[in-house]
């Protein structure tokens, strides 16, 4: 059986290390590209989404989520929205589907009627 010298072992180790370094660099590059693709992806809370969508109040948006009318996802118990999904959804909706300012005012007045 042939004995391997220390120099041969060192060369083999250096070669293996170079190979591993190349693999790590490829993985790093893949991760950087994946993160870059999602850098513009903003996650919105229910409050931020209602402001972004315009006239919707939070209660209406909760109801729309329950009915599956708006794209959302859950993080634990919290409802969250991808801004890009909301933009796409909003563009697909007829202008009067989301609700007019008059509808919003009417809902507010009904909800907050003065008792007396």
C-alpha positions, 0 to 999 in steps of 0.5 A: 500500500502506497503511503501518502506524503504530507505534501500530497495531503496538503495539496488534496486539502487545498484542492478540496477547500477550493472546491468547497469555497466555490460551492459556498460562493455559488450558494451565496450568489443564489441567495443574493439574487433571491433576496434581490427579487423580493426586495420590493415585496412589502408586507402590510398590516391590516391598518396599512392595507386599509390606508393603501386601498383608500376608503376601506376601514379596517372592519370592512377589510377584515370582512373582505378577508373572511369572505376571501374577497381580497388576497391576504395571508396569516402570520400566526393570528395576524392578517398580513398583505403583500403589497404587490398582491394588493396592487394586482388585486386593486387593478383587477377590481371595477372602480366602484367595487372597492367602495366610494367615499360616499359608501365609506361615509355612510358606513361610518355614520351608521356605525357611529350614530349619536344616541339621544 
